[in-house]
Structure formats: C-alpha cells, structure tokens
Amino acid sequence: MTETLQEFFDSRGVNMRVDARTGVIHGVKILGLQSRNGRTYLPEALGAAAKLYENAKVNVNHPKGNPTGPRDYQDRIGVIRNVAVRTGDGLFADFHFNPKHVLAEQLVWDAEHAPENVGFSHNVQAQTTRRGRQVVVEAITKVQSVDLVADPATTAGLFESNASNAGDGKTDTDGKPTVKLTVEEIRQEQSAELKRLRAEVERLEAVEAMQQKHKIIRRLLREFRLPNPNADDRQSSSITSDRFIELLLATEDEQAMRELVEERAALVRSINAQQTQSDGRPLSRVQHFDTAAARLDSKGFVEAIT
C-alpha cells in the first residue's frame, strides 16, 4: 500500500554540534526505526532512502491541507545534507538553516538547551504493509519535504509530531499504543470505498437495464405475434433465435428494437402469404405459419426469415 506519512523524529540525547554563525546543526536525527505513531521502519528501507533525503528541503510546520501541495516561501528555513545511516538507530544528517530566518534564533536556543521542543517530521510517500497489528514501512519512495515542527512524536524532541495523525496515548489489550489513521490514509480508504461503490452501482444499473430490455422484447414479440423465444418447436425457435434476441439486446433504444421485431414479423407474414398463394386456399394466421414452416426445411426457413 502506498501512502503519505507525516511523523516526527527528534534528536533528544543525540550529541549535536550547533554552529549558529554559519547556520548548521550537525548530527540531527531525521528518521528512526520506530515511530511514536505505531509504525516500524525496516533497516533496509532507511538505507535505501538515505539518498532521497540528501538535499531535502526543510520547511516550518506541516503543510496546511494537501500534504504534497506547494509550500509558502516564508516556510522554507533550510536543507538536509550529509545524510548517513547509523546501524540500529536511524538516519542522521546536518541541518543547514538560514541564520537570518525569523525563527533561527529560537531554533538555535532549542537545539542547545531544549532539543525536546522541536524536531523533524518527514513528509514522504512510502510503501507500507500490516503484519498483525503492526504497520511496517517497507520502502520510502519519495521525500516531499522534511518539516520542522514542535511537540515531537518518533523519538522524543530535535526533531515526528503529535498532530491528528499521531497515537492518542491509549493502548490496546496487548498494551501496545493504538494508532489513529492519518488524514491521507482516511482519504485513500474513502476513495477506494467510493470506487467500489460506484462499480457496484454501475453493475446493478447494467443488470437492471438488461432486465428492462428483456421485458420490452417479450412485450414486442407478443404485440407482433411472434413466437416465444423459449418455444420448443424448430420453426418458432428459428424465428426468435438466440442470435435474434442478442441482436435486440444490443440495440440502444426501444424504437430500434421495435423496428427489428416489426421487420421480422413482416418476413414471417410474407412467407405465409407466399404459401397461401401457392396453395390457393385461405388459412388462418397460425395455419399460415404452420403450413409455411411445414413446407420448408430448417435451412430454407432460416434463410427465408434472415
């Protein structure tokens, strides 16, 4: 399953080095193996994703609305560089920020004195799967941005977030944290359900339309006194053959169906009239049909009506 993930990783307890003058915070944690939102990141997924985070743009806070939408210029604060994998721990990098940004001073103070106050929340496209109750991230396919947010959510501060997509602090019967669906996950589920419902509606509409056509065909056959399609005798089944019924069902509207049935009825009447003339005796409508049918073999009768 492909989905958009937004969750926070901080650098609490990580040995960082802050260079306020050049605008670099060395050794920040941008991705761990375990998310506070209940997701587990496979080590191979982190290793393969390292190059995707290189030069990733860093913005202030998550985007409002569409997580993949454009960002405002004032949101841009820096870039991620020198991404490296630390075995068993996650991805680490240097955060190059604009020292003239309006939040630069606040950022430096938090990094030096309260790294739990701020952290990086990645905004990525990822392949996920469920293993029991655990959501496992198997691969990160695209890094949209790395957002600088408050109230951290995968490790605890510099830098995943306790927003509406984070765990609510409650646990299930096994004592594991419950996981709330992200807005994007809910949208994807609703979109899939909507497609399924539309397909089912279309199927039911097609069934209803076919049933209505069968009703119209039966009515038209009675109106023009043509045999029932289910008749057992050979002549009747030749007049209203399966091929003829399929032709009627393939027509677009009732008027076209009426014209085809009327044409078939005219052919049957023509055969009856020819037989009456050759016999010299008047016959009833049914007798006309039976006599004509009796004097033609099956191949001749089919050729006559088609």
C-alpha beads as a LAMMPS data file, in Angstrom:
LAMMPS data file: protein, C-alpha beads

306 atoms
304 bonds

1 atom types
1 bond types

-500.0 500.0 xlo xhi
-500.0 500.0 ylo yhi
-500.0 500.0 zlo zhi

Masses

1 110.0

Atoms # bond

1 1 1 0.000 0.000 0.000
2 1 1 1.339 3.434 -0.929
3 1 1 0.545 6.252 1.483
4 1 1 1.718 9.649 2.644
5 1 1 3.412 9.634 6.045
6 1 1 3.984 12.570 8.342
7 1 1 5.691 11.747 11.592
8 1 1 8.282 13.226 13.852
9 1 1 11.815 12.219 14.907
10 1 1 13.872 14.303 17.289
11 1 1 17.466 14.409 18.469
12 1 1 16.967 14.227 22.228
13 1 1 20.010 12.529 23.735
14 1 1 21.953 12.894 20.492
15 1 1 25.303 14.601 20.560
16 1 1 24.771 17.581 18.247
17 1 1 27.013 20.463 17.399
18 1 1 25.413 23.840 16.691
19 1 1 27.165 26.427 14.571
20 1 1 24.885 29.464 14.809
21 1 1 27.195 31.691 12.758
22 1 1 27.227 29.514 9.626
23 1 1 23.729 28.161 10.227
24 1 1 24.466 24.440 10.646
25 1 1 23.301 21.935 13.236
26 1 1 25.452 18.829 12.851
27 1 1 24.171 15.325 13.640
28 1 1 20.415 15.829 13.848
29 1 1 18.221 12.744 13.724
30 1 1 15.802 12.767 10.804
31 1 1 14.467 9.196 10.840
32 1 1 14.419 6.352 13.372
33 1 1 13.419 2.690 13.282
34 1 1 10.334 3.058 15.447
35 1 1 7.635 5.719 15.192
36 1 1 5.562 7.005 18.063
37 1 1 2.679 6.744 15.631
38 1 1 2.981 2.955 15.794
39 1 1 4.964 2.313 12.619
40 1 1 8.155 0.267 12.280
41 1 1 10.725 1.212 9.637
42 1 1 12.745 -1.646 8.181
43 1 1 16.518 -1.009 8.366
44 1 1 16.844 -1.734 4.634
45 1 1 14.144 0.880 3.964
46 1 1 16.206 3.503 5.782
47 1 1 19.390 2.505 3.986
48 1 1 17.770 2.777 0.570
49 1 1 16.115 6.095 1.465
50 1 1 19.271 7.909 2.599
51 1 1 19.958 9.303 -0.872
52 1 1 16.345 10.571 -1.106
53 1 1 16.834 12.736 1.982
54 1 1 20.022 14.313 0.662
55 1 1 19.299 17.992 -0.069
56 1 1 15.707 17.576 1.067
57 1 1 14.050 20.942 1.689
58 1 1 13.161 21.820 5.271
59 1 1 10.021 23.871 5.952
60 1 1 8.468 25.208 9.129
61 1 1 5.447 23.101 10.164
62 1 1 3.449 20.660 8.099
63 1 1 1.627 21.960 5.001
64 1 1 -1.948 23.033 5.530
65 1 1 -4.363 20.784 3.618
66 1 1 -2.770 18.657 0.900
67 1 1 0.497 17.183 2.274
68 1 1 2.005 17.197 -1.230
69 1 1 0.856 20.706 -2.099
70 1 1 3.110 23.734 -2.697
71 1 1 4.715 25.498 0.262
72 1 1 4.879 29.194 1.042
73 1 1 8.262 30.879 0.614
74 1 1 8.323 32.032 4.240
75 1 1 8.015 28.389 5.345
76 1 1 11.409 27.461 3.864
77 1 1 14.119 27.505 6.516
78 1 1 16.867 25.221 5.257
79 1 1 18.080 21.960 3.734
80 1 1 19.304 18.500 4.839
81 1 1 22.827 17.404 3.825
82 1 1 25.379 14.677 4.543
83 1 1 22.754 12.028 5.298
84 1 1 24.178 8.882 6.870
85 1 1 22.816 5.623 8.289
86 1 1 23.686 4.675 11.850
87 1 1 23.100 0.949 12.265
88 1 1 20.320 0.164 14.710
89 1 1 19.473 3.823 15.214
90 1 1 18.331 5.565 12.022
91 1 1 19.249 8.342 9.613
92 1 1 21.308 11.318 10.733
93 1 1 22.356 14.438 8.846
94 1 1 23.498 18.045 9.033
95 1 1 20.763 20.664 9.043
96 1 1 21.790 23.774 7.123
97 1 1 19.406 26.578 8.082
98 1 1 19.094 30.231 7.173
99 1 1 20.618 32.170 10.079
100 1 1 18.575 35.198 9.018
101 1 1 15.269 33.367 9.184
102 1 1 12.813 34.814 11.698
103 1 1 12.903 31.552 13.686
104 1 1 16.657 30.974 13.503
105 1 1 17.418 32.332 16.972
106 1 1 14.652 30.301 18.578
107 1 1 15.856 27.191 16.720
108 1 1 19.437 27.587 17.924
109 1 1 18.344 28.049 21.548
110 1 1 16.130 24.941 21.471
111 1 1 18.842 22.875 19.802
112 1 1 21.317 23.830 22.514
113 1 1 19.065 23.855 25.580
114 1 1 15.736 22.062 24.890
115 1 1 16.007 19.715 21.895
116 1 1 12.784 18.031 23.023
117 1 1 10.872 21.165 21.998
118 1 1 11.432 20.811 18.284
119 1 1 12.133 18.097 15.739
120 1 1 12.000 16.942 12.140
121 1 1 8.783 15.471 10.805
122 1 1 9.309 13.873 7.427
123 1 1 6.661 14.254 4.715
124 1 1 7.123 11.214 2.440
125 1 1 5.485 8.704 0.138
126 1 1 6.043 5.151 1.394
127 1 1 5.145 1.526 0.787
128 1 1 3.541 0.057 3.913
129 1 1 2.067 -3.268 4.956
130 1 1 0.412 -4.725 8.024
131 1 1 1.985 -7.547 9.961
132 1 1 -0.627 -8.441 12.531
133 1 1 -1.384 -5.166 14.280
134 1 1 1.896 -3.601 13.291
135 1 1 2.220 -1.157 10.385
136 1 1 5.574 -1.747 8.703
137 1 1 7.208 0.719 6.339
138 1 1 8.918 -1.408 3.686
139 1 1 10.223 1.379 1.467
140 1 1 10.294 5.162 1.192
141 1 1 9.689 6.086 -2.436
142 1 1 9.688 9.880 -2.333
143 1 1 10.698 12.567 0.152
144 1 1 8.389 15.540 -0.300
145 1 1 9.997 17.597 2.440
146 1 1 11.327 17.484 5.965
147 1 1 9.239 19.727 8.208
148 1 1 10.423 21.474 11.341
149 1 1 7.683 21.054 13.945
150 1 1 7.012 21.384 17.648
151 1 1 5.579 18.722 20.011
152 1 1 7.623 15.830 18.723
153 1 1 6.118 12.382 18.168
154 1 1 9.212 9.093 16.896
155 1 1 11.907 9.658 19.334
156 1 1 11.282 12.108 21.994
157 1 1 12.144 16.443 20.529
158 1 1 15.352 17.956 17.982
159 1 1 13.347 16.825 15.641
160 1 1 7.666 13.066 14.388
161 1 1 4.631 15.106 15.512
162 1 1 1.751 14.775 17.967
163 1 1 -0.730 16.018 15.394
164 1 1 -4.028 14.422 14.440
165 1 1 -2.207 11.507 12.830
166 1 1 -0.282 10.564 15.955
167 1 1 -1.151 7.960 18.583
168 1 1 -3.595 9.117 21.217
169 1 1 -1.693 7.712 24.160
170 1 1 -4.141 4.868 24.697
171 1 1 -3.191 1.194 24.464
172 1 1 -4.946 -1.889 23.160
173 1 1 -5.495 -5.164 25.014
174 1 1 -1.876 -6.168 24.398
175 1 1 -0.595 -2.960 25.895
176 1 1 0.531 -1.605 22.514
177 1 1 -0.212 2.013 21.614
178 1 1 -3.264 2.475 19.442
179 1 1 -2.742 4.136 16.090
180 1 1 -5.013 6.731 14.542
181 1 1 -5.268 6.891 10.775
182 1 1 -3.737 9.903 9.114
183 1 1 -5.906 12.236 7.069
184 1 1 -4.302 10.886 3.900
185 1 1 -4.946 7.278 4.976
186 1 1 -8.589 8.122 5.602
187 1 1 -8.832 9.819 2.213
188 1 1 -7.303 6.802 0.494
189 1 1 -9.677 4.407 2.236
190 1 1 -12.670 6.607 1.403
191 1 1 -11.522 6.897 -2.222
192 1 1 -11.159 3.107 -2.526
193 1 1 -14.569 2.559 -0.938
194 1 1 -16.139 5.165 -3.239
195 1 1 -14.680 3.427 -6.307
196 1 1 -16.003 0.084 -5.076
197 1 1 -19.484 1.531 -4.500
198 1 1 -19.507 3.217 -7.914
199 1 1 -18.525 -0.063 -9.583
200 1 1 -21.300 -1.875 -7.720
201 1 1 -23.848 0.785 -8.709
202 1 1 -22.766 0.520 -12.347
203 1 1 -23.093 -3.273 -12.196
204 1 1 -26.586 -3.078 -10.698
205 1 1 -27.617 -0.464 -13.252
206 1 1 -26.401 -2.737 -16.068
207 1 1 -28.367 -5.672 -14.630
208 1 1 -31.485 -3.509 -14.297
209 1 1 -31.099 -2.215 -17.863
210 1 1 -30.776 -5.761 -19.213
211 1 1 -33.871 -6.870 -17.293
212 1 1 -35.825 -3.949 -18.725
213 1 1 -34.723 -4.864 -22.253
214 1 1 -35.907 -8.452 -21.760
215 1 1 -39.298 -7.119 -20.651
216 1 1 -39.542 -4.882 -23.724
217 1 1 -38.598 -7.782 -26.026
218 1 1 -41.284 -10.052 -24.561
219 1 1 -43.862 -7.283 -24.937
220 1 1 -42.897 -6.559 -28.552
221 1 1 -42.961 -10.243 -29.507
222 1 1 -46.491 -10.527 -28.103
223 1 1 -47.545 -7.320 -29.869
224 1 1 -46.377 -8.594 -33.262
225 1 1 -47.490 -12.149 -32.515
226 1 1 -44.102 -13.731 -32.847
227 1 1 -43.240 -16.974 -31.029
228 1 1 -41.858 -17.071 -27.507
229 1 1 -38.044 -17.354 -27.532
230 1 1 -38.331 -20.395 -25.258
231 1 1 -40.602 -22.310 -27.659
232 1 1 -39.571 -25.922 -28.209
233 1 1 -40.517 -26.368 -31.872
234 1 1 -37.847 -25.798 -34.518
235 1 1 -39.690 -23.235 -36.596
236 1 1 -40.543 -20.985 -33.660
237 1 1 -37.011 -21.121 -32.316
238 1 1 -35.762 -20.157 -35.800
239 1 1 -37.935 -17.030 -35.846
240 1 1 -36.923 -15.836 -32.379
241 1 1 -33.497 -17.429 -32.246
242 1 1 -30.837 -16.687 -29.666
243 1 1 -28.973 -14.655 -32.264
244 1 1 -32.047 -12.532 -32.934
245 1 1 -32.604 -11.944 -29.203
246 1 1 -28.941 -10.959 -28.783
247 1 1 -29.362 -8.514 -31.658
248 1 1 -32.348 -6.956 -29.890
249 1 1 -30.457 -6.717 -26.600
250 1 1 -27.575 -4.946 -28.344
251 1 1 -29.815 -2.139 -29.645
252 1 1 -29.678 1.238 -27.961
253 1 1 -33.376 2.030 -27.509
254 1 1 -36.905 0.638 -27.676
255 1 1 -37.676 2.206 -31.060
256 1 1 -34.794 0.359 -32.697
257 1 1 -35.937 -2.859 -31.046
258 1 1 -39.471 -2.288 -32.323
259 1 1 -38.244 -1.813 -35.887
260 1 1 -36.290 -5.078 -35.795
261 1 1 -39.234 -7.039 -34.383
262 1 1 -41.606 -5.448 -36.873
263 1 1 -39.271 -6.361 -39.734
264 1 1 -39.072 -9.969 -38.517
265 1 1 -42.864 -10.161 -38.256
266 1 1 -43.211 -8.800 -41.810
267 1 1 -40.900 -11.520 -43.104
268 1 1 -42.974 -14.210 -41.407
269 1 1 -46.167 -12.730 -42.884
270 1 1 -44.546 -12.665 -46.330
271 1 1 -43.706 -16.363 -46.119
272 1 1 -47.253 -17.137 -45.000
273 1 1 -48.687 -15.117 -47.898
274 1 1 -46.494 -16.925 -50.423
275 1 1 -47.620 -20.277 -49.129
276 1 1 -51.293 -19.216 -49.261
277 1 1 -50.953 -18.135 -52.867
278 1 1 -49.289 -21.392 -53.882
279 1 1 -51.912 -23.466 -52.082
280 1 1 -54.928 -21.487 -53.289
281 1 1 -56.768 -21.816 -50.019
282 1 1 -57.193 -19.141 -47.318
283 1 1 -55.707 -20.068 -43.966
284 1 1 -55.743 -18.537 -40.541
285 1 1 -52.659 -16.642 -39.280
286 1 1 -51.454 -19.603 -37.259
287 1 1 -52.243 -22.014 -40.076
288 1 1 -50.314 -19.765 -42.490
289 1 1 -47.217 -20.010 -40.288
290 1 1 -47.540 -23.748 -39.606
291 1 1 -48.143 -24.584 -43.268
292 1 1 -45.244 -22.422 -44.437
293 1 1 -42.961 -23.937 -41.850
294 1 1 -44.011 -27.459 -42.779
295 1 1 -43.164 -26.922 -46.450
296 1 1 -39.690 -25.527 -45.760
297 1 1 -36.796 -27.449 -44.308
298 1 1 -34.927 -25.820 -41.399
299 1 1 -32.234 -24.304 -43.585
300 1 1 -34.730 -22.877 -46.057
301 1 1 -36.881 -21.402 -43.285
302 1 1 -33.937 -19.699 -41.591
303 1 1 -32.764 -18.312 -44.927
304 1 1 -36.269 -17.012 -45.585
305 1 1 -36.517 -15.044 -42.356
306 1 1 -32.961 -13.755 -42.357

Bonds

1 1 1 2
2 1 2 3
3 1 3 4
4 1 4 5
5 1 5 6
6 1 6 7
7 1 7 8
8 1 8 9
9 1 9 10
10 1 10 11
11 1 11 12
12 1 12 13
13 1 13 14
14 1 14 15
15 1 15 16
16 1 16 17
17 1 17 18
18 1 18 19
19 1 19 20
20 1 20 21
21 1 21 22
22 1 22 23
23 1 23 24
24 1 24 25
25 1 25 26
26 1 26 27
27 1 27 28
28 1 28 29
29 1 29 30
30 1 30 31
31 1 31 32
32 1 32 33
33 1 33 34
34 1 34 35
35 1 35 36
36 1 36 37
37 1 37 38
38 1 38 39
39 1 39 40
40 1 40 41
41 1 41 42
42 1 42 43
43 1 43 44
44 1 44 45
45 1 45 46
46 1 46 47
47 1 47 48
48 1 48 49
49 1 49 50
50 1 50 51
51 1 51 52
52 1 52 53
53 1 53 54
54 1 54 55
55 1 55 56
56 1 56 57
57 1 57 58
58 1 58 59
59 1 59 60
60 1 60 61
61 1 61 62
62 1 62 63
63 1 63 64
64 1 64 65
65 1 65 66
66 1 66 67
67 1 67 68
68 1 68 69
69 1 69 70
70 1 70 71
71 1 71 72
72 1 72 73
73 1 73 74
74 1 74 75
75 1 75 76
76 1 76 77
77 1 77 78
78 1 78 79
79 1 79 80
80 1 80 81
81 1 81 82
82 1 82 83
83 1 83 84
84 1 84 85
85 1 85 86
86 1 86 87
87 1 87 88
88 1 88 89
89 1 89 90
90 1 90 91
91 1 91 92
92 1 92 93
93 1 93 94
94 1 94 95
95 1 95 96
96 1 96 97
97 1 97 98
98 1 98 99
99 1 99 100
100 1 100 101
101 1 101 102
102 1 102 103
103 1 103 104
104 1 104 105
105 1 105 106
106 1 106 107
107 1 107 108
108 1 108 109
109 1 109 110
110 1 110 111
111 1 111 112
112 1 112 113
113 1 113 114
114 1 114 115
115 1 115 116
116 1 116 117
117 1 117 118
118 1 118 119
119 1 119 120
120 1 120 121
121 1 121 122
122 1 122 123
123 1 123 124
124 1 124 125
125 1 125 126
126 1 126 127
127 1 127 128
128 1 128 129
129 1 129 130
130 1 130 131
131 1 131 132
132 1 132 133
133 1 133 134
134 1 134 135
135 1 135 136
136 1 136 137
137 1 137 138
138 1 138 139
139 1 139 140
140 1 140 141
141 1 141 142
142 1 142 143
143 1 143 144
144 1 144 145
145 1 145 146
146 1 146 147
147 1 147 148
148 1 148 149
149 1 149 150
150 1 150 151
151 1 151 152
152 1 152 153
153 1 153 154
154 1 154 155
155 1 155 156
156 1 156 157
157 1 157 158
158 1 158 159
159 1 160 161
160 1 161 162
161 1 162 163
162 1 163 164
163 1 164 165
164 1 165 166
165 1 166 167
166 1 167 168
167 1 168 169
168 1 169 170
169 1 170 171
170 1 171 172
171 1 172 173
172 1 173 174
173 1 174 175
174 1 175 176
175 1 176 177
176 1 177 178
177 1 178 179
178 1 179 180
179 1 180 181
180 1 181 182
181 1 182 183
182 1 183 184
183 1 184 185
184 1 185 186
185 1 186 187
186 1 187 188
187 1 188 189
188 1 189 190
189 1 190 191
190 1 191 192
191 1 192 193
192 1 193 194
193 1 194 195
194 1 195 196
195 1 196 197
196 1 197 198
197 1 198 199
198 1 199 200
199 1 200 201
200 1 201 202
201 1 202 203
202 1 203 204
203 1 204 205
204 1 205 206
205 1 206 207
206 1 207 208
207 1 208 209
208 1 209 210
209 1 210 211
210 1 211 212
211 1 212 213
212 1 213 214
213 1 214 215
214 1 215 216
215 1 216 217
216 1 217 218
217 1 218 219
218 1 219 220
219 1 220 221
220 1 221 222
221 1 222 223
222 1 223 224
223 1 224 225
224 1 225 226
225 1 226 227
226 1 227 228
227 1 228 229
228 1 229 230
229 1 230 231
230 1 231 232
231 1 232 233
232 1 233 234
233 1 234 235
234 1 235 236
235 1 236 237
236 1 237 238
237 1 238 239
238 1 239 240
239 1 240 241
240 1 241 242
241 1 242 243
242 1 243 244
243 1 244 245
244 1 245 246
245 1 246 247
246 1 247 248
247 1 248 249
248 1 249 250
249 1 250 251
250 1 251 252
251 1 252 253
252 1 253 254
253 1 254 255
254 1 255 256
255 1 256 257
256 1 257 258
257 1 258 259
258 1 259 260
259 1 260 261
260 1 261 262
261 1 262 263
262 1 263 264
263 1 264 265
264 1 265 266
265 1 266 267
266 1 267 268
267 1 268 269
268 1 269 270
269 1 270 271
270 1 271 272
271 1 272 273
272 1 273 274
273 1 274 275
274 1 275 276
275 1 276 277
276 1 277 278
277 1 278 279
278 1 279 280
279 1 280 281
280 1 281 282
281 1 282 283
282 1 283 284
283 1 284 285
284 1 285 286
285 1 286 287
286 1 287 288
287 1 288 289
288 1 289 290
289 1 290 291
290 1 291 292
291 1 292 293
292 1 293 294
293 1 294 295
294 1 295 296
295 1 296 297
296 1 297 298
297 1 298 299
298 1 299 300
299 1 300 301
300 1 301 302
301 1 302 303
302 1 303 304
303 1 304 305
304 1 305 306
